[in-house]
Amino acid sequence: MWGWPEARILHFTLVNNSPYSIVGFWVAPANSDNWEENLMEGTSLAAGDSIEISFDNSSDTQWWNFRVKDGSGHVWTWEKNDYDLNQISQITYYYNNSGKGAINYK
């Protein structure tokens, strides 16, 4: 029987190892300028905490960009064609030695 394809849900853990809470987290397809909705809307992630993030990838996008807004008011963006959320299970946000927001992933 023909029908609509099932939605593809992506899951990962967002870890906050920065000194500030995370008040906004966005993902966008790597080839898009539209950041769409804040996946943390209505909540924040305290320093030292983690949260499970899930969202619908019905467009079957492979490569993603990330944006974080933290409690200091800074907004940091990572845009490169290297973030495959089909392969990433955890994203960790932290401040690097230069005092800038940074991420690593596994």
CORGIDA-V295433 format. One record per helix or strand of 3 or more residues. SS is the DSSP state (H for helix, E for strand). FROM is the first residue (numbers start at 1). TO is the last residue. Records with the same first field share a line. If there is no record, write none. Layout:
BEGIN
SS->FROM-TO + FROM-TO
END
This chain:
BEGIN
E->9-16 + 22-29 + 50-56 + 63-70 + 75-84 + 90-95 + 101-105
END
